[in-house]
Amino acid sequence: MTDRIHGSCTTVLVGKNASIDGSTLIARNDDGHEALDPQRFTVVNSEQQPQHYTSVLSQVSVDLPENPMRYTSMPNAVLTDGVWPAAGINAENIAMTATETITTNPRIQAIDPFVDGGIGEEDIVTLVLPYIHSAREGVERLGQLLETYGTYEPNGIAFSDGDEVWWLETIGGHHWAAVRIPDDAYVVAANRMSIDNFDFSAIDTLASADLKALIDDNHLNPDFSGYNLRHIFGSASVKDTVYNNPRVWYGQQYLTPDASGQPQDQDLPFIMHADRKISVEDVKFILSAHYENTKYDPYGNGSESDRKLFRSIGLNRNHNVHILQIRNGVPDAIAGVHWLAFGANTFNTVVPFYANVSDTPAAFRDATATFDLTNMYWLSCTTALLGDTNYDLYVDLRNTHELEEMSAYRRIQRQADAQVQSDQATATGDILTQANQALADEALQRQTKLLGEMVTLGSANMTLRYNLND
């Protein structure tokens, strides 16, 4: 099954005291192996959740608990390789994003090899999210599944509720470790085993019961003291220095400008503290970034070798970016917000959909393999493609639209929040469904307008022109 490992995503995690409004935030670019892979935004209602699950890729079969909860989901539009739900928020405002492919090494693979008939990215959200009532419970359920069925690939998975953010990394075929992100901290992770210093006795860590013994008995620890799981189970390869580490470095530099470290450093810290409180807009900027204001920007003025040296965070293989926000200080009905955009992140804007609904707007729900500019996935991909042809020409339009779009979305959200919290609110589900439709309509209209303005501007600057007129 290891031919399914893509190694493409980037993750940002934010504790509740590190965010601007006291929310927890878990976010990820769902990147793929190919430039196009249409995706959808749906709700899986309780009656739609299977009681018995069989994976398309590995054929593993799992009997599922009774009484699943409703949850938002981001499945593939083409189901040849399975559903691949990617991320969601369940009815109790527990969020999950799965997965980010991470790294491994031959020492652990020799001891606990991957399991061809195990679980993987295709399956994990479906097997876990409908059944958990806290972020910690998500870690525990997934850990049990890994120990029971094994996995065929190395992955990182994030969970959150209103209080806690957890990050779990799979280790070998059956083992795992997880860390609660401190409330005042953030994490940027990028396709590499990220957990560094690990305290097996801490209340904010969880792991396979035999993990410490496995390390000690098999002489896996290269360090003279402590347990650095990245050193023990991960990689420190040349690929990491150009594919993974630079993305972490750029995100850390953006949120913590005084942070030490260089783009290719193998030991950039896992847990970080920002020099300001972090907003949704900050997270989106990181997940769209291409090393702006550095010589490594593919759209910049550096040398050709510098511009091609590092893998950008925002790139043509972004299929969606999601920011799962669990808000505090608001009613539970509106606490879960599933921010979402499709396509390469350079020319899209995240939309704040309420998670406590039974259906999603058609423009975000109904993507197919067929090109369709009335669908948000295809519209976003088209805008990004045109923008890529002359970034400097179009970026100002993008910046103006993003400011206007985010302002419009936040106004709709504020109005819906106020309506739900008013004494007159008696139909919360209807209010949120209507708000989500208004957000989708606004997004489709504004993205279409941006594309039209880019076509108008670009047409006047085509290479195939001549200054003499009839």
The 8 nearest C-alpha neighbors of each residue, nearest first, counted from 0:
[[1, 2, 115, 151, 3, 57, 56, 152],
 [0, 2, 3, 4, 152, 151, 115, 113],
 [1, 3, 0, 4, 5, 152, 151, 56],
 [2, 4, 1, 0, 5, 152, 56, 32],
 [5, 3, 2, 1, 6, 152, 100, 0],
 [4, 6, 32, 7, 3, 31, 100, 2],
 [7, 5, 100, 190, 4, 8, 101, 99],
 [6, 8, 30, 5, 31, 190, 100, 9],
 [9, 7, 30, 28, 99, 29, 190, 189],
 [8, 10, 189, 28, 27, 188, 190, 312],
 [11, 9, 27, 188, 26, 187, 189, 28],
 [12, 10, 187, 26, 186, 25, 27, 188],
 [11, 13, 25, 186, 185, 24, 26, 187],
 [14, 12, 185, 24, 23, 17, 184, 25],
 [15, 13, 182, 23, 17, 184, 183, 16],
 [14, 16, 23, 21, 22, 182, 17, 18],
 [17, 15, 183, 182, 18, 21, 14, 184],
 [16, 18, 183, 14, 276, 15, 184, 277],
 [19, 17, 277, 276, 21, 15, 16, 20],
 [18, 20, 276, 277, 278, 21, 17, 22],
 [21, 19, 22, 18, 326, 278, 15, 327],
 [20, 22, 15, 18, 16, 19, 327, 23],
 [23, 21, 326, 15, 325, 20, 327, 18],
 [22, 24, 15, 14, 325, 324, 13, 161],
 [25, 23, 324, 13, 323, 12, 22, 26],
 [24, 26, 12, 323, 322, 11, 13, 157],
 [27, 25, 322, 11, 321, 10, 323, 12],
 [28, 26, 10, 9, 321, 320, 29, 11],
 [27, 29, 320, 8, 9, 30, 319, 317],
 [30, 28, 319, 8, 318, 27, 317, 320],
 [31, 29, 317, 8, 7, 316, 318, 28],
 [32, 30, 316, 33, 7, 5, 317, 29],
 [31, 33, 5, 316, 34, 30, 7, 6],
 [34, 32, 31, 35, 316, 36, 315, 30],
 [33, 35, 316, 315, 36, 32, 31, 317],
 [36, 34, 33, 37, 316, 318, 31, 380],
 [35, 37, 38, 318, 34, 33, 75, 31],
 [38, 36, 76, 75, 366, 35, 368, 376],
 [39, 37, 75, 76, 74, 366, 36, 73],
 [38, 40, 364, 73, 74, 366, 363, 76],
 [41, 39, 73, 364, 363, 72, 359, 74],
 [42, 40, 72, 364, 359, 71, 73, 39],
 [41, 43, 71, 358, 72, 70, 357, 44],
 [44, 42, 70, 69, 47, 71, 45, 41],
 [45, 43, 69, 47, 46, 42, 357, 70],
 [46, 44, 69, 68, 47, 48, 67, 43],
 [45, 47, 44, 48, 49, 43, 67, 69],
 [48, 46, 44, 45, 43, 49, 69, 50],
 [47, 49, 45, 46, 50, 43, 44, 67],
 [50, 48, 51, 52, 47, 63, 46, 45],
 [51, 49, 63, 62, 52, 48, 64, 65],
 [50, 52, 62, 49, 63, 61, 53, 60],
 [51, 53, 61, 60, 49, 62, 50, 54],
 [54, 52, 60, 59, 58, 61, 55, 51],
 [53, 55, 58, 59, 56, 57, 122, 52],
 [54, 56, 81, 58, 80, 57, 53, 79],
 [57, 55, 54, 58, 80, 81, 0, 121],
 [56, 58, 116, 59, 54, 55, 117, 115],
 [59, 57, 54, 55, 53, 56, 60, 116],
 [58, 60, 57, 54, 116, 53, 117, 61],
 [61, 59, 53, 52, 58, 54, 62, 51],
 [62, 60, 52, 51, 63, 53, 59, 126],
 [61, 63, 51, 52, 50, 60, 64, 53],
 [62, 64, 50, 51, 61, 65, 52, 126],
 [65, 63, 66, 62, 67, 50, 130, 51],
 [64, 66, 67, 63, 50, 130, 68, 62],
 [67, 65, 68, 64, 45, 130, 129, 46],
 [68, 66, 129, 45, 130, 65, 69, 48],
 [69, 67, 129, 45, 90, 89, 70, 130],
 [68, 70, 44, 45, 90, 89, 43, 129],
 [71, 69, 89, 88, 43, 42, 90, 87],
 [72, 70, 42, 87, 88, 41, 43, 354],
 [71, 73, 87, 41, 84, 86, 42, 40],
 [72, 74, 40, 84, 39, 85, 86, 41],
 [75, 73, 84, 83, 82, 39, 38, 72],
 [74, 76, 38, 77, 82, 83, 78, 39],
 [75, 77, 38, 37, 367, 366, 39, 78],
 [76, 78, 75, 79, 368, 367, 37, 80],
 [79, 77, 81, 80, 82, 75, 76, 74],
 [78, 80, 81, 77, 55, 82, 75, 56],
 [81, 79, 78, 55, 56, 82, 121, 77],
 [80, 82, 78, 55, 79, 83, 121, 54],
 [81, 83, 74, 78, 84, 75, 121, 80],
 [84, 82, 121, 74, 85, 81, 75, 122],
 [83, 85, 74, 73, 72, 82, 86, 124],
 [86, 84, 97, 73, 83, 96, 74, 98],
 [87, 85, 96, 95, 72, 84, 97, 73],
 [86, 88, 71, 72, 95, 94, 70, 89],
 [87, 89, 94, 70, 71, 93, 92, 354],
 [88, 90, 70, 92, 93, 91, 69, 129],
 [89, 91, 69, 92, 68, 70, 355, 88],
 [90, 92, 89, 93, 132, 88, 331, 68],
 [93, 91, 89, 335, 90, 88, 94, 160],
 [92, 94, 160, 89, 88, 91, 159, 133],
 [95, 93, 88, 159, 158, 87, 92, 160],
 [94, 96, 158, 86, 157, 87, 88, 159],
 [97, 95, 86, 157, 85, 156, 98, 87],
 [98, 96, 156, 85, 86, 99, 124, 120],
 [97, 99, 156, 155, 120, 154, 96, 100],
 [100, 98, 155, 8, 154, 190, 101, 97],
 [99, 101, 154, 6, 190, 153, 98, 155],
 [100, 102, 191, 190, 154, 192, 153, 99],
 [103, 101, 191, 192, 233, 234, 153, 190],
 [102, 104, 233, 232, 234, 153, 101, 105],
 [105, 103, 106, 233, 234, 107, 232, 108],
 [104, 106, 108, 107, 109, 103, 110, 232],
 [107, 105, 109, 108, 104, 110, 219, 232],
 [108, 106, 110, 109, 105, 111, 171, 104],
 [107, 109, 112, 105, 111, 110, 106, 171],
 [108, 110, 107, 106, 105, 111, 112, 171],
 [109, 111, 107, 108, 112, 106, 171, 217],
 [110, 112, 171, 108, 172, 107, 109, 113],
 [113, 111, 108, 172, 171, 109, 110, 114],
 [112, 114, 172, 151, 150, 171, 115, 152],
 [115, 113, 151, 117, 150, 116, 149, 172],
 [116, 114, 151, 0, 117, 113, 57, 150],
 [117, 115, 57, 114, 59, 58, 118, 151],
 [116, 118, 150, 149, 114, 148, 115, 151],
 [117, 119, 150, 122, 149, 151, 148, 59],
 [120, 118, 121, 122, 150, 123, 151, 152],
 [119, 121, 122, 123, 98, 97, 83, 118],
 [122, 120, 83, 119, 81, 123, 82, 84],
 [121, 123, 120, 119, 125, 124, 118, 126],
 [122, 124, 126, 125, 120, 127, 119, 121],
 [125, 123, 127, 128, 126, 122, 84, 97],
 [126, 124, 123, 122, 127, 128, 84, 129],
 [127, 125, 123, 124, 122, 128, 63, 129],
 [128, 126, 124, 125, 130, 129, 123, 141],
 [127, 129, 124, 130, 131, 125, 126, 89],
 [130, 128, 68, 67, 127, 131, 89, 69],
 [131, 129, 128, 67, 127, 68, 132, 64],
 [132, 130, 137, 136, 133, 128, 129, 127],
 [131, 133, 136, 91, 93, 130, 134, 137],
 [134, 132, 136, 135, 131, 160, 93, 137],
 [133, 135, 159, 158, 137, 136, 160, 93],
 [136, 134, 138, 137, 133, 139, 165, 158],
 [135, 137, 139, 133, 138, 134, 131, 140],
 [138, 136, 134, 140, 135, 139, 131, 141],
 [139, 137, 135, 141, 136, 140, 142, 134],
 [138, 140, 136, 142, 137, 141, 143, 135],
 [141, 139, 143, 137, 142, 138, 136, 144],
 [140, 142, 144, 138, 143, 139, 137, 145],
 [143, 141, 139, 145, 140, 144, 138, 146],
 [142, 144, 146, 140, 141, 145, 147, 139],
 [145, 143, 141, 147, 146, 142, 148, 140],
 [146, 144, 149, 142, 173, 143, 147, 148],
 [145, 147, 173, 143, 144, 149, 148, 142],
 [148, 146, 144, 145, 149, 143, 173, 142],
 [149, 147, 117, 145, 144, 146, 118, 150],
 [150, 148, 145, 173, 117, 172, 114, 146],
 [151, 149, 117, 118, 172, 114, 152, 119],
 [150, 152, 113, 114, 115, 117, 0, 1],
 [151, 153, 150, 1, 154, 113, 119, 4],
 [154, 152, 101, 169, 100, 102, 170, 103],
 [155, 153, 100, 101, 99, 169, 168, 98],
 [154, 156, 168, 99, 167, 98, 100, 101],
 [155, 157, 97, 167, 98, 166, 96, 168],
 [158, 156, 166, 96, 95, 165, 167, 25],
 [159, 157, 95, 134, 165, 94, 164, 166],
 [160, 158, 164, 134, 94, 163, 93, 165],
 [159, 161, 93, 162, 134, 163, 133, 325],
 [160, 162, 325, 23, 327, 163, 326, 22],
 [163, 161, 160, 15, 23, 164, 159, 182],
 [164, 162, 160, 159, 161, 134, 165, 179],
 [163, 165, 159, 180, 179, 158, 14, 134],
 [166, 164, 179, 158, 178, 157, 180, 159],
 [165, 167, 157, 177, 178, 156, 179, 158],
 [168, 166, 177, 156, 155, 176, 157, 165],
 [169, 167, 155, 176, 175, 154, 177, 170],
 [168, 170, 175, 154, 153, 174, 155, 171],
 [171, 169, 174, 175, 172, 168, 153, 173],
 [172, 170, 111, 112, 108, 173, 107, 174],
 [171, 173, 113, 112, 149, 150, 111, 114],
 [174, 172, 149, 146, 145, 171, 150, 170],
 [173, 175, 170, 207, 171, 169, 172, 146],
 [176, 174, 169, 170, 206, 168, 207, 142],
 [175, 177, 206, 168, 167, 205, 207, 169],
 [178, 176, 167, 205, 166, 204, 206, 168],
 [179, 177, 204, 166, 165, 203, 180, 205],
 [178, 180, 165, 203, 164, 181, 204, 166],
 [179, 181, 164, 165, 178, 182, 14, 184],
 [182, 180, 184, 183, 14, 179, 185, 164],
 [181, 183, 14, 16, 15, 184, 180, 17],
 [184, 182, 17, 16, 181, 14, 272, 15],
 [185, 183, 272, 181, 271, 14, 182, 17],
 [184, 186, 13, 271, 12, 272, 14, 270],
 [187, 185, 12, 270, 11, 271, 269, 188],
 [186, 188, 11, 247, 10, 250, 12, 189],
 [189, 187, 10, 9, 247, 186, 193, 11],
 [188, 190, 9, 243, 191, 247, 10, 8],
 [191, 189, 101, 100, 6, 243, 99, 8],
 [190, 192, 101, 102, 189, 193, 243, 233],
 [191, 193, 101, 233, 102, 229, 194, 190],
 [192, 194, 191, 229, 269, 195, 188, 189],
 [195, 193, 229, 228, 269, 192, 196, 197],
 [194, 196, 227, 229, 228, 193, 197, 269],
 [197, 195, 227, 226, 228, 194, 198, 225],
 [196, 198, 226, 227, 195, 199, 228, 194],
 [199, 197, 200, 201, 196, 204, 226, 225],
 [198, 200, 201, 197, 204, 205, 211, 206],
 [201, 199, 198, 202, 204, 203, 205, 197],
 [202, 200, 203, 198, 204, 199, 205, 197],
 [203, 201, 204, 200, 205, 199, 179, 198],
 [204, 202, 179, 201, 178, 205, 180, 177],
 [205, 203, 178, 201, 202, 177, 179, 199],
 [204, 206, 177, 176, 178, 203, 207, 199],
 [207, 205, 176, 175, 177, 208, 210, 204],
 [206, 208, 210, 209, 175, 174, 176, 142],
 [207, 209, 210, 206, 211, 212, 205, 174],
 [210, 208, 212, 207, 211, 213, 206, 174],
 [209, 211, 213, 207, 212, 208, 214, 206],
 [212, 210, 214, 213, 209, 215, 199, 208],
 [213, 211, 215, 209, 214, 210, 216, 217],
 [212, 214, 210, 211, 216, 215, 217, 209],
 [215, 213, 219, 211, 212, 217, 216, 218],
 [214, 216, 212, 218, 217, 213, 211, 219],
 [215, 217, 213, 212, 218, 214, 219, 211],
 [216, 218, 219, 215, 214, 213, 212, 110],
 [219, 217, 215, 216, 220, 214, 221, 213],
 [218, 220, 214, 217, 231, 221, 215, 106],
 [219, 221, 231, 222, 218, 214, 226, 215],
 [222, 220, 219, 231, 223, 230, 218, 224],
 [223, 221, 224, 220, 225, 226, 227, 230],
 [222, 224, 221, 225, 220, 226, 227, 219],
 [225, 223, 222, 226, 220, 221, 227, 196],
 [224, 226, 227, 222, 196, 223, 197, 198],
 [225, 227, 197, 196, 228, 224, 220, 198],
 [228, 226, 196, 195, 230, 229, 197, 231],
 [227, 229, 231, 195, 230, 232, 194, 226],
 [228, 230, 233, 195, 227, 231, 192, 232],
 [231, 229, 228, 227, 233, 232, 221, 234],
 [230, 232, 228, 220, 229, 219, 233, 227],
 [231, 233, 229, 228, 103, 230, 104, 107],
 [234, 232, 103, 229, 192, 102, 104, 230],
 [233, 235, 236, 103, 102, 104, 229, 230],
 [236, 234, 265, 239, 237, 233, 230, 240],
 [235, 237, 239, 238, 234, 240, 265, 241],
 [236, 238, 240, 239, 241, 235, 242, 263],
 [237, 239, 236, 240, 241, 242, 243, 235],
 [240, 238, 243, 236, 242, 237, 241, 244],
 [241, 239, 263, 237, 238, 244, 242, 243],
 [240, 242, 309, 238, 239, 243, 245, 310],
 [241, 243, 310, 239, 238, 309, 240, 244],
 [244, 242, 239, 189, 245, 246, 190, 241],
 [243, 245, 247, 240, 246, 263, 239, 262],
 [246, 244, 262, 248, 247, 243, 263, 249],
 [247, 245, 249, 248, 244, 243, 312, 250],
 [248, 246, 244, 250, 245, 187, 249, 188],
 [247, 249, 245, 251, 262, 246, 250, 252],
 [250, 248, 252, 246, 251, 247, 245, 253],
 [251, 249, 253, 247, 252, 248, 285, 246],
 [250, 252, 248, 254, 253, 249, 255, 247],
 [253, 251, 256, 249, 255, 250, 254, 248],
 [252, 254, 250, 251, 255, 256, 249, 285],
 [253, 255, 273, 251, 252, 256, 274, 250],
 [254, 256, 273, 252, 274, 251, 258, 257],
 [257, 255, 252, 258, 253, 254, 251, 274],
 [258, 256, 255, 259, 252, 274, 254, 251],
 [259, 257, 255, 256, 252, 260, 251, 254],
 [260, 258, 257, 261, 252, 256, 267, 255],
 [259, 261, 264, 258, 267, 262, 248, 263],
 [260, 262, 264, 263, 248, 259, 245, 267],
 [263, 261, 245, 248, 264, 244, 260, 249],
 [262, 264, 240, 261, 244, 245, 265, 241],
 [263, 265, 261, 266, 262, 267, 260, 244],
 [264, 266, 267, 235, 263, 244, 240, 239],
 [267, 265, 264, 268, 195, 260, 269, 244],
 [266, 268, 265, 264, 260, 269, 248, 244],
 [269, 267, 270, 266, 271, 195, 193, 194],
 [268, 270, 194, 193, 186, 195, 271, 267],
 [271, 269, 186, 268, 185, 184, 272, 180],
 [272, 270, 185, 184, 186, 269, 273, 268],
 [273, 271, 184, 185, 274, 183, 255, 270],
 [272, 274, 255, 254, 275, 271, 276, 184],
 [273, 275, 255, 254, 272, 276, 256, 257],
 [276, 274, 273, 277, 254, 17, 255, 19],
 [277, 275, 19, 18, 17, 278, 273, 274],
 [276, 278, 18, 19, 17, 281, 275, 279],
 [279, 277, 281, 280, 19, 18, 282, 276],
 [278, 280, 282, 281, 283, 277, 322, 24],
 [279, 281, 283, 278, 282, 284, 277, 285],
 [282, 280, 278, 284, 279, 283, 277, 285],
 [281, 283, 279, 285, 284, 280, 286, 278],
 [282, 284, 280, 286, 281, 285, 287, 279],
 [285, 283, 281, 287, 282, 286, 288, 280],
 [286, 284, 288, 282, 287, 283, 250, 281],
 [285, 287, 283, 284, 288, 312, 313, 282],
 [288, 286, 313, 344, 284, 285, 345, 312],
 [289, 287, 285, 313, 312, 286, 290, 284],
 [288, 290, 311, 296, 291, 313, 312, 287],
 [291, 289, 296, 293, 288, 295, 292, 249],
 [290, 292, 296, 293, 289, 288, 299, 295],
 [293, 291, 290, 294, 296, 299, 295, 289],
 [294, 292, 295, 291, 290, 296, 299, 301],
 [293, 295, 301, 296, 305, 306, 300, 299],
 [294, 296, 306, 305, 293, 290, 297, 301],
 [295, 297, 290, 299, 298, 306, 291, 289],
 [298, 296, 306, 299, 295, 307, 289, 290],
 [299, 297, 296, 390, 300, 306, 391, 289],
 [300, 298, 296, 297, 301, 294, 306, 295],
 [301, 299, 294, 302, 298, 296, 306, 297],
 [302, 300, 294, 299, 306, 305, 303, 295],
 [301, 303, 305, 304, 306, 300, 294, 295],
 [302, 304, 306, 305, 307, 301, 297, 308],
 [303, 305, 307, 302, 306, 308, 301, 295],
 [306, 304, 308, 295, 302, 307, 303, 301],
 [307, 305, 295, 297, 303, 296, 304, 308],
 [306, 308, 304, 305, 309, 303, 297, 295],
 [307, 309, 305, 306, 304, 241, 295, 310],
 [310, 308, 241, 307, 242, 311, 245, 295],
 [309, 311, 242, 241, 312, 308, 243, 246],
 [312, 310, 289, 313, 314, 309, 288, 246],
 [313, 311, 288, 289, 286, 287, 246, 314],
 [312, 314, 287, 288, 344, 311, 289, 286],
 [315, 313, 316, 343, 317, 311, 312, 344],
 [314, 316, 343, 34, 317, 313, 342, 383],
 [315, 317, 34, 30, 31, 314, 318, 33],
 [318, 316, 30, 343, 342, 315, 319, 314],
 [319, 317, 342, 30, 341, 29, 316, 343],
 [320, 318, 341, 29, 340, 342, 317, 28],
 [319, 321, 28, 340, 27, 339, 29, 341],
 [320, 322, 339, 338, 26, 27, 323, 319],
 [321, 323, 26, 338, 25, 324, 337, 24],
 [324, 322, 337, 25, 24, 26, 336, 338],
 [323, 325, 24, 336, 23, 335, 326, 322],
 [326, 324, 335, 161, 334, 23, 22, 160],
 [325, 327, 22, 334, 324, 161, 335, 329],
 [326, 328, 329, 22, 21, 161, 334, 325],
 [327, 329, 326, 330, 21, 334, 331, 22],
 [328, 330, 327, 334, 331, 326, 333, 420],
 [331, 329, 332, 333, 334, 328, 420, 327],
 [330, 332, 334, 333, 329, 92, 335, 91],
 [333, 331, 330, 334, 355, 427, 335, 329],
 [332, 334, 331, 335, 330, 353, 329, 355],
 [333, 335, 326, 331, 325, 332, 329, 330],
 [336, 334, 325, 354, 92, 333, 324, 353],
 [337, 335, 353, 324, 354, 352, 351, 338],
 [336, 338, 323, 352, 351, 354, 353, 322],
 [339, 337, 351, 322, 350, 321, 349, 352],
 [340, 338, 321, 349, 350, 320, 337, 322],
 [339, 341, 349, 320, 319, 348, 347, 350],
 [342, 340, 319, 376, 318, 379, 320, 343],
 [341, 343, 318, 380, 379, 317, 319, 344],
 [344, 342, 317, 315, 314, 345, 383, 380],
 [343, 345, 287, 347, 313, 346, 342, 317],
 [344, 346, 287, 343, 347, 313, 383, 314],
 [347, 345, 383, 344, 397, 382, 343, 386],
 [348, 346, 344, 345, 379, 340, 349, 341],
 [347, 349, 340, 401, 350, 346, 404, 405],
 [350, 348, 340, 339, 338, 351, 347, 283],
 [349, 351, 338, 339, 352, 340, 348, 408],
 [352, 350, 338, 337, 336, 353, 349, 339],
 [353, 351, 337, 435, 336, 338, 350, 354],
 [352, 354, 336, 355, 337, 335, 431, 435],
 [353, 355, 335, 336, 356, 337, 352, 88],
 [354, 356, 353, 332, 90, 333, 335, 357],
 [357, 355, 354, 358, 428, 432, 431, 353],
 [356, 358, 42, 44, 355, 359, 43, 69],
 [359, 357, 42, 356, 41, 360, 432, 43],
 [358, 360, 41, 364, 361, 42, 40, 363],
 [361, 359, 436, 362, 363, 364, 439, 435],
 [360, 362, 364, 363, 365, 359, 374, 439],
 [363, 361, 374, 375, 360, 364, 365, 373],
 [362, 364, 361, 40, 375, 360, 39, 365],
 [365, 363, 361, 40, 39, 41, 362, 360],
 [364, 366, 361, 363, 362, 39, 367, 374],
 [367, 365, 39, 76, 374, 364, 37, 38],
 [366, 368, 369, 76, 365, 37, 77, 370],
 [367, 369, 37, 77, 370, 76, 366, 36],
 [370, 368, 367, 371, 366, 377, 37, 372],
 [371, 369, 377, 368, 372, 367, 374, 366],
 [370, 372, 373, 374, 377, 369, 378, 366],
 [371, 373, 378, 374, 377, 370, 375, 381],
 [374, 372, 371, 375, 362, 378, 443, 377],
 [375, 373, 362, 372, 371, 376, 377, 378],
 [374, 376, 378, 377, 362, 363, 379, 443],
 [377, 375, 341, 379, 378, 374, 342, 380],
 [376, 378, 380, 379, 375, 374, 372, 371],
 [379, 377, 372, 375, 381, 380, 376, 374],
 [378, 380, 382, 342, 376, 381, 377, 375],
 [381, 379, 342, 377, 383, 382, 378, 384],
 [382, 380, 384, 378, 379, 383, 377, 385],
 [383, 381, 379, 385, 384, 380, 450, 386],
 [382, 384, 386, 346, 380, 381, 385, 343],
 [385, 383, 381, 387, 386, 382, 380, 388],
 [384, 386, 382, 387, 388, 383, 381, 389],
 [387, 385, 383, 390, 384, 388, 389, 393],
 [386, 388, 384, 390, 385, 389, 383, 345],
 [387, 389, 386, 385, 390, 384, 383, 392],
 [390, 388, 392, 387, 391, 386, 393, 385],
 [389, 391, 393, 387, 386, 392, 394, 388],
 [390, 392, 394, 393, 389, 298, 395, 386],
 [393, 391, 390, 389, 394, 395, 457, 386],
 [392, 394, 390, 396, 391, 395, 386, 397],
 [393, 395, 397, 396, 391, 390, 392, 398],
 [396, 394, 398, 397, 393, 399, 392, 391],
 [397, 395, 399, 394, 393, 398, 400, 449],
 [396, 398, 394, 400, 395, 399, 401, 346],
 [397, 399, 395, 401, 400, 396, 394, 402],
 [400, 398, 396, 402, 401, 397, 395, 403],
 [399, 401, 403, 397, 402, 398, 404, 396],
 [400, 402, 404, 398, 403, 399, 405, 397],
 [403, 401, 399, 400, 405, 404, 406, 398],
 [402, 404, 400, 406, 401, 405, 407, 399],
 [405, 403, 401, 407, 406, 402, 400, 408],
 [406, 404, 408, 407, 402, 403, 401, 409],
 [405, 407, 403, 409, 404, 408, 402, 410],
 [406, 408, 404, 410, 405, 409, 403, 411],
 [409, 407, 405, 411, 410, 406, 404, 412],
 [408, 410, 412, 406, 411, 407, 413, 405],
 [411, 409, 413, 407, 412, 408, 414, 406],
 [412, 410, 414, 408, 409, 413, 415, 407],
 [411, 413, 409, 415, 410, 414, 416, 408],
 [414, 412, 416, 410, 415, 411, 409, 417],
 [413, 415, 417, 411, 412, 416, 418, 410],
 [416, 414, 418, 412, 417, 413, 419, 411],
 [417, 415, 413, 419, 414, 418, 412, 420],
 [416, 418, 420, 414, 415, 419, 421, 413],
 [417, 419, 415, 421, 416, 420, 424, 414],
 [420, 418, 424, 416, 417, 421, 427, 415],
 [421, 419, 417, 418, 416, 422, 424, 330],
 [422, 420, 418, 423, 419, 424, 417, 416],
 [421, 423, 424, 420, 419, 425, 418, 417],
 [422, 424, 421, 425, 418, 419, 420, 426],
 [425, 423, 419, 421, 422, 426, 418, 427],
 [424, 426, 427, 423, 419, 422, 428, 430],
 [427, 425, 429, 428, 424, 430, 419, 431],
 [428, 426, 430, 429, 419, 425, 431, 424],
 [429, 427, 431, 430, 426, 356, 432, 355],
 [428, 430, 432, 427, 426, 431, 433, 356],
 [431, 429, 427, 433, 428, 432, 434, 426],
 [432, 430, 434, 428, 433, 429, 435, 427],
 [433, 431, 429, 435, 434, 430, 428, 356],
 [434, 432, 436, 430, 431, 435, 429, 437],
 [433, 435, 431, 437, 436, 432, 430, 438],
 [436, 434, 438, 432, 437, 433, 352, 431],
 [435, 437, 439, 433, 438, 434, 360, 440],
 [436, 438, 434, 440, 435, 439, 441, 433],
 [439, 437, 435, 441, 436, 440, 442, 434],
 [438, 440, 442, 436, 441, 437, 443, 435],
 [441, 439, 437, 443, 442, 438, 436, 444],
 [440, 442, 438, 444, 439, 443, 445, 437],
 [443, 441, 439, 445, 440, 444, 446, 438],
 [442, 444, 440, 446, 445, 441, 447, 439],
 [445, 443, 447, 441, 442, 446, 440, 448],
 [444, 446, 448, 442, 447, 443, 441, 449],
 [445, 447, 449, 443, 448, 444, 442, 450],
 [448, 446, 450, 444, 445, 449, 443, 451],
 [447, 449, 445, 451, 446, 450, 452, 444],
 [450, 448, 446, 452, 451, 447, 445, 453],
 [451, 449, 453, 447, 448, 452, 382, 454],
 [452, 450, 448, 454, 453, 449, 447, 455],
 [451, 453, 455, 449, 454, 450, 456, 448],
 [452, 454, 450, 456, 451, 455, 457, 449],
 [455, 453, 457, 451, 452, 456, 458, 450],
 [456, 454, 452, 458, 453, 457, 451, 459],
 [457, 455, 453, 454, 458, 459, 452, 460],
 [456, 458, 454, 460, 459, 455, 453, 461],
 [459, 457, 455, 460, 461, 456, 454, 453],
 [458, 460, 457, 456, 461, 455, 464, 454],
 [461, 459, 457, 458, 462, 456, 464, 463],
 [462, 460, 463, 458, 459, 457, 464, 456],
 [461, 463, 464, 460, 465, 459, 458, 457],
 [462, 464, 461, 465, 460, 458, 459, 466],
 [465, 463, 462, 461, 466, 460, 459, 467],
 [464, 466, 467, 463, 468, 462, 461, 460],
 [465, 467, 468, 464, 469, 463, 459, 462],
 [468, 466, 465, 469, 464, 463, 459, 462],
 [467, 469, 466, 465, 464, 463, 459, 461],
 [468, 467, 466, 465, 464, 463, 459, 458]]
